[in-house]
Amino acid sequence: MSRHGTERSLPRSRAMPLMMMCIVCLFVVYIYVLNSSIAAMKDGSDVYRTISQDQWIYQVERYKDFSSIRRGIIVCVFDAMIPMAASLVLELRALGNTELIQMYHCNGELSAASYRILYMIDAHLEIVDVCKDFVASGRLSTSKVSDFRSFWLKPLALVHTRLVEVILLDADDLLFHDPSQLWQVPGYKKTGTIFFFDREVAKAEYLNSRSIHRFQRMQNLHALIETFDYARFGLVKQPSEYLQSTLAWNGHSAHEQDSSIVVINKAIAPLAIDVLLHLVLVTRYQLEFSYGDKELFWLAFELAHVPYSFSPWANTAAAMPGDMAQHPDTICGGLAQWMPLADAKSVLLHINGGYIFNPYIDHDVHSMQDAAGRTHQLLAAIPSHVSRQRKRSKPLTTPEDKANPDGYWPQECLYKRGSEAMRPQDVASIQRRVHSAVRIASLHQRELALDKKSDTARRQRRLGNADNGAQEGVSPHPSALVSRKRQTSLS
């Protein structure tokens, strides 16, 4: 018989109480440790005392390698857009999108708190400071950096990215379908582009504004075609038939393209990308032909004589509160787009409308004082209808004209274009986005406050060390003097 078979074991009646006592002791120790940890971390300050935020970000970026990826999504952001941008990432994943998402910003527009939130939300995400890279490479002067802390950043991001096939999204896009479906649209397969139409606005501004060029008074779109530096790119002036058929060319609209979603294959048209960079760095300072970046994309392809594709459908718009009760045939809310397929009937792709779900007001990160109240306010104003699906055509009235017999209508209104109900699942998607954005805003505000508290504590420690050094006859470090001077000027 083996040695193990001859050993006597404790009676079960004695073993069970002993085991229970051990379990209770372990549980007491666990609760003590847990409570001690919570007490130590109740405001998160210990994390900031022991771990450098910048080092944390560096370690995350160091071990990410997306260099082999050639297809993805770009979103341009700044700090106050984080609730919209981060909730967009969550919505993309909920729709089944698995592509790399690049978050572009300009010259430190994102705080360490924003970096942490974005990286914690999604692992398949990259953050890029494009202005820093452009300045370092000599392609952008430091004096012009501030000009790109706006919607002008998007063309710069498209030029800069190593991605070849790109979907540009606005952070305030409310998506109802996975945008990766756009890779399969016939227009994209044919030309490597999908562009969407802006509102038809009968105003004498931007593309439709008139000014003196080469001693002639001409419309801005005509002036661009006449004065563009074609020789720089080995090109000649040759406006396409499509260009000459557009509403803007014929003086019927101030706008042509909506850039809240832009789809481009850069490999198909490298010359158009070069022209795009010239338009954003040079031409737009000489001629005010575009409200922000929107017209630069299609015009870069037009000027480079490269084919491009627009959606077969005109834009639509989301109803504002009161639209359906007061004028259901005229919708006045955020711009929206249909799925760009000729046989897709009333398939809403997205609404571009930050006002519908943005927790922050006027880009103020401190504006949300009551998360529950802001949630209720946003949910109460969610649209249920959009303007009816249609083809692009001349506008039916002149907007913002007090003498107009049709009445005074803001240019956002799609006058007499009709309306149709949104799908219940699209309305539910907006509700989900509201909740997501508000929760992220609460986290964002907390993280910003903790960072501020940590920075203040570090400054005070530096000042204390400097004062101690001065008392002992040692000159304080220059950085401490700067901090003290700044603190004095703010007090």
C-alpha positions as CSV (number, residue, x, y, z in Angstrom):
1,M,0.0,0.0,0.0
2,S,1.3,3.4,-0.8
3,R,2.3,6.0,1.7
4,H,-0.6,8.2,0.7
5,G,-3.0,5.4,1.4
6,T,-1.9,5.0,5.0
7,E,-2.2,8.8,6.0
8,R,-5.1,9.7,8.1
9,S,-7.2,12.8,7.1
10,L,-9.0,15.2,9.3
11,P,-12.6,14.3,10.1
12,R,-15.1,16.2,7.8
13,S,-16.8,17.7,10.8
14,R,-13.5,19.5,11.7
15,A,-12.3,20.3,8.1
16,M,-15.4,22.2,7.0
17,P,-15.4,24.9,9.8
18,L,-11.7,25.4,9.3
19,M,-12.2,25.9,5.5
20,M,-15.0,28.4,6.1
21,M,-12.8,30.3,8.6
22,C,-10.0,30.6,5.9
23,I,-12.5,31.8,3.3
24,V,-13.9,34.4,5.7
25,C,-10.4,35.6,6.6
26,L,-9.4,35.9,2.9
27,F,-12.6,37.8,2.2
28,V,-11.9,40.3,5.0
29,V,-8.4,40.8,3.7
30,Y,-9.8,41.4,0.2
31,I,-12.4,43.9,1.4
32,Y,-9.7,45.8,3.3
33,V,-7.3,45.9,0.3
34,L,-10.2,47.0,-2.0
35,N,-11.4,49.7,0.3
36,S,-7.8,50.9,0.8
37,S,-7.3,51.1,-3.0
38,I,-10.6,52.9,-3.5
39,A,-9.8,55.4,-0.7
40,A,-6.4,56.0,-2.3
41,M,-7.8,56.4,-5.8
42,K,-11.1,58.2,-5.0
43,D,-10.1,61.2,-7.2
44,G,-7.5,59.5,-9.4
45,S,-4.7,61.8,-8.3
46,D,-2.4,58.9,-7.4
47,V,-2.4,57.8,-11.0
48,Y,-1.2,61.3,-12.1
49,R,1.4,61.4,-9.3
50,T,3.0,58.1,-10.3
51,I,2.5,57.8,-14.1
52,S,3.4,60.4,-16.6
53,Q,0.4,61.0,-18.9
54,D,2.7,61.7,-21.9
55,Q,4.6,58.5,-21.2
56,W,1.3,56.5,-21.1
57,I,0.4,57.9,-24.5
58,Y,3.8,57.3,-25.8
59,Q,3.7,53.6,-24.8
60,V,0.3,53.2,-26.5
61,E,1.5,54.7,-29.7
62,R,4.9,52.9,-29.6
63,Y,3.4,49.4,-29.9
64,K,0.8,50.2,-32.5
65,D,1.8,49.5,-36.1
66,F,-0.8,50.2,-38.7
67,S,1.7,50.9,-41.5
68,S,0.5,48.1,-43.7
69,I,-3.1,49.2,-43.7
70,R,-4.2,51.0,-46.9
71,R,-7.9,51.6,-46.4
72,G,-9.6,53.4,-43.6
73,I,-11.6,56.4,-42.1
74,I,-10.4,59.9,-41.3
75,V,-12.1,62.2,-38.8
76,C,-10.7,65.7,-38.0
77,V,-11.2,66.7,-34.3
78,F,-10.3,69.2,-31.6
79,D,-10.9,68.9,-27.9
80,A,-14.5,70.1,-27.7
81,M,-15.5,67.5,-30.4
82,I,-14.4,64.5,-28.4
83,P,-17.9,63.4,-27.2
84,M,-19.1,63.5,-30.8
85,A,-15.9,61.9,-32.2
86,A,-15.6,59.1,-29.6
87,S,-19.3,58.3,-29.9
88,L,-18.8,58.1,-33.7
89,V,-16.2,55.5,-33.2
90,L,-18.6,53.4,-31.0
91,E,-21.4,53.8,-33.6
92,L,-19.1,52.7,-36.5
93,R,-18.2,49.6,-34.6
94,A,-21.9,49.0,-33.7
95,L,-22.7,49.2,-37.5
96,G,-20.1,46.5,-38.1
97,N,-17.2,48.7,-39.4
98,T,-13.8,47.2,-38.6
99,E,-11.5,49.6,-40.5
100,L,-8.7,51.7,-39.1
101,I,-9.9,55.1,-37.9
102,Q,-7.4,58.0,-38.0
103,M,-8.2,61.0,-35.8
104,Y,-6.4,64.1,-37.2
105,H,-5.9,67.3,-35.3
106,C,-3.7,70.4,-35.7
107,N,-0.8,71.6,-33.5
108,G,-1.8,70.1,-30.2
109,E,-5.5,70.7,-30.4
110,L,-6.1,67.5,-28.4
111,S,-5.4,67.3,-24.7
112,A,-3.9,64.3,-22.9
113,A,-7.4,63.5,-21.6
114,S,-8.8,63.3,-25.1
115,Y,-5.9,61.0,-26.2
116,R,-6.7,58.7,-23.3
117,I,-10.4,58.5,-24.0
118,L,-9.9,57.8,-27.7
119,Y,-7.3,55.1,-27.0
120,M,-9.4,53.5,-24.3
121,I,-12.5,53.4,-26.5
122,D,-10.9,51.6,-29.5
123,A,-7.7,49.8,-30.2
124,H,-7.9,50.1,-33.9
125,L,-7.4,53.9,-33.9
126,E,-4.6,56.3,-34.6
127,I,-4.1,59.9,-33.6
128,V,-2.2,62.2,-35.9
129,D,-1.0,65.8,-35.5
130,V,-0.9,66.8,-39.2
131,C,0.1,70.4,-38.7
132,K,3.2,69.4,-36.6
133,D,4.3,67.1,-39.5
134,F,3.7,69.6,-42.2
135,V,5.7,72.3,-40.3
136,A,8.5,69.9,-39.7
137,S,8.7,68.9,-43.4
138,G,8.6,72.6,-44.4
139,R,5.3,72.3,-46.3
140,L,3.5,74.6,-43.9
141,S,4.8,77.8,-42.3
142,T,4.2,78.3,-38.6
143,S,2.5,81.6,-39.3
144,K,-0.3,79.7,-41.1
145,V,-0.8,76.8,-38.7
146,S,-3.8,78.5,-36.9
147,D,-5.5,78.7,-40.3
148,F,-5.9,75.0,-40.2
149,R,-7.4,74.6,-36.8
150,S,-10.8,74.5,-38.6
151,F,-12.6,72.7,-41.4
152,W,-9.6,73.5,-43.7
153,L,-7.8,70.6,-41.9
154,K,-9.6,67.9,-43.8
155,P,-7.9,68.4,-47.2
156,L,-4.5,68.5,-45.4
157,A,-5.3,65.2,-43.6
158,L,-6.3,63.5,-46.9
159,V,-3.0,64.6,-48.5
160,H,-1.0,63.5,-45.4
161,T,-2.4,60.1,-44.7
162,R,-0.6,57.0,-45.8
163,L,-4.0,55.5,-46.4
164,V,-4.8,55.0,-50.1
165,E,-8.6,54.5,-50.0
166,V,-10.1,57.0,-47.6
167,I,-13.5,57.8,-46.2
168,L,-13.5,61.3,-44.7
169,L,-16.2,61.7,-42.1
170,D,-17.2,64.7,-40.0
171,A,-17.3,64.0,-36.2
172,D,-20.9,65.3,-36.1
173,D,-22.1,62.7,-38.7
174,L,-25.0,60.6,-37.5
175,L,-24.5,57.3,-39.4
176,F,-27.3,54.8,-40.2
177,H,-25.3,52.4,-42.3
178,D,-21.7,51.2,-42.3
179,P,-19.9,53.6,-44.6
180,S,-17.6,50.8,-45.8
181,Q,-20.6,49.9,-48.1
182,L,-19.5,52.9,-50.2
183,W,-16.4,51.0,-51.4
184,Q,-18.9,48.9,-53.5
185,V,-20.9,51.8,-55.0
186,P,-20.6,51.7,-58.9
187,G,-19.5,55.3,-59.0
188,Y,-16.6,54.6,-56.7
189,K,-15.5,51.5,-58.6
190,K,-15.5,53.5,-61.8
191,T,-13.8,56.7,-60.7
192,G,-12.4,56.1,-57.2
193,T,-14.6,58.9,-55.8
194,I,-18.0,59.4,-54.3
195,F,-19.0,63.0,-53.7
196,F,-22.3,64.3,-52.3
197,F,-24.3,67.4,-53.2
198,D,-24.8,70.4,-50.9
199,R,-28.0,72.4,-50.7
200,E,-29.1,74.4,-53.8
201,V,-28.8,77.9,-52.5
202,A,-29.6,80.8,-54.8
203,K,-27.3,83.4,-53.3
204,A,-24.5,85.5,-54.8
205,E,-21.7,84.1,-52.6
206,Y,-18.8,81.7,-52.7
207,L,-18.9,79.8,-56.1
208,N,-21.6,82.2,-57.2
209,S,-20.1,85.4,-55.9
210,R,-18.8,88.0,-58.5
211,S,-15.6,90.0,-58.3
212,I,-13.0,91.5,-60.6
213,H,-10.4,89.1,-62.1
214,R,-8.1,90.0,-64.9
215,F,-9.9,93.3,-65.4
216,Q,-13.2,91.5,-65.8
217,R,-16.1,91.0,-63.4
218,M,-16.9,87.3,-63.3
219,Q,-18.3,84.7,-61.1
220,N,-15.9,83.0,-58.6
221,L,-16.2,79.5,-60.1
222,H,-15.5,80.9,-63.6
223,A,-12.6,82.9,-62.2
224,L,-11.1,79.8,-60.6
225,I,-11.2,78.0,-64.0
226,E,-9.7,81.0,-65.8
227,T,-6.9,81.9,-63.4
228,F,-5.8,78.5,-62.0
229,D,-2.0,77.8,-62.5
230,Y,-2.4,74.9,-64.9
231,A,1.2,75.1,-66.1
232,R,2.4,74.3,-62.6
233,F,1.0,70.8,-63.0
234,G,1.5,70.3,-66.7
235,L,-2.2,70.9,-67.4
236,V,-4.2,73.2,-69.7
237,K,-7.6,74.8,-69.1
238,Q,-10.2,72.4,-70.2
239,P,-13.5,72.6,-68.3
240,S,-15.5,69.4,-68.5
241,E,-19.1,69.1,-69.8
242,Y,-20.2,68.1,-66.4
243,L,-18.7,71.3,-64.8
244,Q,-20.5,73.4,-67.4
245,S,-23.8,71.7,-66.6
246,T,-23.7,72.3,-62.8
247,L,-26.0,74.7,-61.0
248,A,-23.0,76.7,-59.6
249,W,-21.5,77.2,-63.1
250,N,-24.8,78.5,-64.4
251,G,-25.4,80.9,-61.5
252,H,-28.1,79.0,-59.7
253,S,-26.3,77.9,-56.5
254,A,-23.6,79.2,-54.3
255,H,-22.6,75.6,-53.4
256,E,-22.1,72.2,-55.1
257,Q,-20.4,69.7,-52.8
258,D,-21.2,68.7,-49.2
259,S,-18.0,67.4,-47.6
260,S,-19.5,65.7,-44.5
261,I,-18.7,62.4,-46.2
262,V,-16.0,62.2,-49.0
263,V,-14.7,59.0,-50.5
264,I,-11.5,59.0,-52.5
265,N,-9.0,56.5,-53.8
266,K,-5.7,58.5,-53.8
267,A,-3.9,55.9,-56.0
268,I,-6.2,56.5,-58.9
269,A,-5.6,60.3,-59.0
270,P,-2.2,61.4,-57.5
271,L,-2.3,64.6,-59.7
272,A,-5.7,65.6,-58.2
273,I,-4.3,65.2,-54.7
274,D,-1.4,67.5,-55.7
275,V,-3.9,70.0,-57.0
276,L,-5.9,69.7,-53.8
277,L,-2.9,70.6,-51.7
278,H,-2.3,73.7,-53.9
279,L,-5.9,74.7,-53.5
280,V,-5.8,74.5,-49.7
281,L,-2.3,76.1,-49.2
282,V,-2.4,78.7,-52.0
283,T,-5.6,79.3,-54.0
284,R,-8.1,79.6,-51.2
285,Y,-6.1,82.7,-49.9
286,Q,-6.5,84.3,-53.3
287,L,-10.1,83.6,-54.1
288,E,-13.0,83.0,-51.7
289,F,-14.8,80.3,-53.8
290,S,-15.7,77.8,-51.1
291,Y,-17.3,77.9,-47.7
292,G,-14.6,76.0,-45.9
293,D,-13.2,72.9,-47.5
294,K,-16.3,71.5,-49.2
295,E,-15.7,72.6,-52.8
296,L,-12.0,71.7,-52.9
297,F,-12.4,68.0,-53.4
298,W,-14.5,67.9,-56.6
299,L,-12.7,71.0,-58.0
300,A,-9.3,69.4,-57.5
301,F,-10.4,66.5,-59.7
302,E,-12.0,68.9,-62.2
303,L,-8.9,71.0,-62.5
304,A,-6.7,67.9,-62.8
305,H,-9.0,66.6,-65.6
306,V,-9.6,63.4,-63.6
307,P,-13.1,61.8,-63.7
308,Y,-15.2,61.9,-60.5
309,S,-18.6,60.7,-59.3
310,F,-21.5,62.5,-57.5
311,S,-24.4,60.8,-55.8
312,P,-27.4,60.3,-58.1
313,W,-29.5,61.9,-55.4
314,A,-29.8,65.5,-54.2
315,N,-29.2,66.3,-50.5
316,T,-31.9,66.0,-47.9
317,A,-32.3,67.5,-44.5
318,A,-33.5,66.6,-41.0
319,A,-36.6,68.3,-39.6
320,M,-36.2,70.8,-36.9
321,P,-38.6,70.9,-33.9
322,G,-41.7,72.6,-35.3
323,D,-41.1,72.0,-39.0
324,M,-43.7,69.2,-39.3
325,A,-46.3,71.2,-37.5
326,Q,-45.8,74.5,-39.2
327,H,-44.5,73.7,-42.7
328,P,-44.2,70.0,-43.4
329,D,-43.3,70.5,-47.0
330,T,-40.2,72.7,-46.1
331,I,-37.6,71.1,-43.9
332,C,-34.9,73.3,-42.3
333,G,-32.5,71.2,-40.3
334,G,-29.1,69.5,-40.6
335,L,-27.9,68.4,-44.0
336,A,-28.3,64.7,-44.8
337,Q,-27.6,62.3,-47.6
338,W,-29.1,59.2,-49.2
339,M,-27.2,56.1,-50.0
340,P,-25.6,56.9,-53.4
341,L,-27.2,54.1,-55.4
342,A,-29.7,54.8,-58.2
343,D,-31.9,51.9,-57.1
344,A,-31.8,52.6,-53.4
345,K,-35.2,54.2,-52.4
346,S,-35.2,56.3,-49.3
347,V,-32.1,54.7,-47.7
348,L,-30.8,57.4,-45.4
349,L,-27.0,57.2,-45.1
350,H,-26.4,59.9,-42.5
351,I,-27.4,63.3,-41.1
352,N,-24.7,65.9,-40.5
353,G,-26.0,67.6,-37.4
354,G,-24.0,68.1,-34.2
355,Y,-26.7,70.2,-32.7
356,I,-28.8,67.0,-32.5
357,F,-26.5,65.1,-30.1
358,N,-23.6,67.3,-29.0
359,P,-23.5,67.5,-25.2
360,Y,-21.4,70.7,-25.4
361,I,-22.8,74.0,-26.5
362,D,-20.8,76.4,-28.7
363,H,-17.7,74.1,-28.4
364,D,-17.4,74.9,-24.6
365,V,-16.3,71.8,-22.7
366,H,-17.6,73.3,-19.5
367,S,-21.1,74.1,-20.9
368,M,-22.6,70.7,-19.8
369,Q,-23.5,71.3,-16.1
370,D,-26.3,68.7,-15.8
371,A,-25.8,65.5,-17.8
372,A,-29.3,64.2,-17.2
373,G,-30.8,67.5,-18.1
374,R,-28.8,67.8,-21.3
375,T,-29.7,64.2,-22.2
376,H,-33.4,65.0,-21.8
377,Q,-33.1,68.2,-23.8
378,L,-31.4,66.5,-26.7
379,L,-33.7,63.5,-26.8
380,A,-36.7,65.8,-26.9
381,A,-35.6,67.4,-30.1
382,I,-34.6,64.3,-32.2
383,P,-35.9,64.6,-35.7
384,S,-38.5,62.1,-37.0
385,H,-38.7,63.3,-40.7
386,V,-36.3,64.3,-43.5
387,S,-36.9,66.1,-46.8
388,R,-38.2,63.8,-49.5
389,Q,-35.7,61.9,-51.8
390,R,-35.2,63.7,-55.1
391,K,-32.8,64.6,-57.9
392,R,-30.8,67.8,-57.8
393,S,-32.5,70.8,-59.4
394,K,-32.7,74.5,-59.3
395,P,-33.8,76.1,-56.0
396,L,-37.5,77.0,-55.8
397,T,-37.0,80.3,-53.9
398,T,-34.4,82.9,-52.9
399,P,-33.4,82.4,-49.3
400,E,-32.9,85.1,-46.7
401,D,-34.7,87.7,-48.8
402,K,-37.1,89.9,-46.9
403,A,-38.7,91.0,-50.2
404,N,-39.4,87.4,-51.3
405,P,-43.1,86.9,-51.9
406,D,-42.6,83.3,-50.7
407,G,-41.6,84.6,-47.3
408,Y,-38.3,84.8,-45.5
409,W,-36.6,81.4,-45.4
410,P,-33.1,80.6,-44.0
411,Q,-30.8,79.1,-46.5
412,E,-30.8,75.8,-44.6
413,C,-34.5,75.3,-45.6
414,L,-35.3,73.0,-48.5
415,Y,-38.2,75.0,-49.7
416,K,-41.2,73.0,-50.9
417,R,-39.2,69.8,-51.3
418,G,-41.6,67.7,-49.2
419,S,-40.9,65.4,-46.4
420,E,-40.9,61.7,-45.4
421,A,-40.7,59.8,-42.2
422,M,-37.4,58.3,-40.9
423,R,-37.1,54.6,-40.1
424,P,-37.7,53.8,-36.4
425,Q,-34.3,52.2,-36.3
426,D,-32.7,55.4,-37.5
427,V,-34.4,57.4,-34.8
428,A,-33.3,54.8,-32.2
429,S,-29.8,55.1,-33.5
430,I,-29.8,58.8,-32.8
431,Q,-31.1,58.2,-29.3
432,R,-28.3,55.7,-28.7
433,R,-25.8,58.3,-30.0
434,V,-27.1,61.0,-27.6
435,H,-26.7,58.7,-24.6
436,S,-23.2,57.7,-25.7
437,A,-22.1,61.3,-26.3
438,V,-23.3,62.5,-23.0
439,R,-21.6,59.8,-21.1
440,I,-18.3,60.4,-22.9
441,A,-18.7,64.1,-22.2
442,S,-19.0,63.4,-18.5
443,L,-15.9,61.3,-18.6
444,H,-14.1,64.0,-20.7
445,Q,-15.0,66.7,-18.2
446,R,-13.8,64.6,-15.3
447,E,-10.5,63.7,-17.0
448,L,-9.8,67.4,-17.9
449,A,-10.5,68.4,-14.3
450,L,-8.1,65.7,-13.0
451,D,-5.4,66.8,-15.4
452,K,-5.8,70.4,-14.3
453,K,-5.6,69.4,-10.6
454,S,-2.5,67.3,-11.3
455,D,-0.8,70.2,-13.3
456,T,-1.6,72.6,-10.4
457,A,-0.1,70.2,-7.9
458,R,3.1,69.8,-10.0
459,R,3.4,73.5,-10.3
460,Q,3.1,74.0,-6.6
461,R,5.7,71.3,-5.9
462,R,8.1,73.0,-8.3
463,L,7.4,76.4,-6.7
464,G,8.0,74.8,-3.3
465,N,11.3,73.3,-4.4
466,A,12.3,76.6,-5.9
467,D,11.5,78.5,-2.7
468,N,13.4,75.9,-0.6
469,G,16.4,76.3,-2.9
470,A,16.3,80.1,-2.7
471,Q,16.2,79.9,1.1
472,E,19.2,77.7,1.2
473,G,21.1,80.0,-1.1
474,V,20.6,77.9,-4.3
475,S,19.2,79.6,-7.4
476,P,15.8,78.2,-8.4
477,H,15.4,76.4,-11.7
478,P,14.3,78.7,-14.6
479,S,11.2,76.6,-15.2
480,A,10.1,77.3,-11.6
481,L,10.5,81.0,-12.1
482,V,8.4,80.9,-15.3
483,S,5.7,79.0,-13.4
484,R,5.8,81.4,-10.6
485,K,5.6,84.4,-12.9
486,R,2.6,82.8,-14.8
487,Q,0.9,82.0,-11.5
488,T,1.4,85.6,-10.3
489,S,0.0,87.1,-13.5
490,L,-3.1,84.9,-13.2
491,S,-3.8,85.8,-9.5
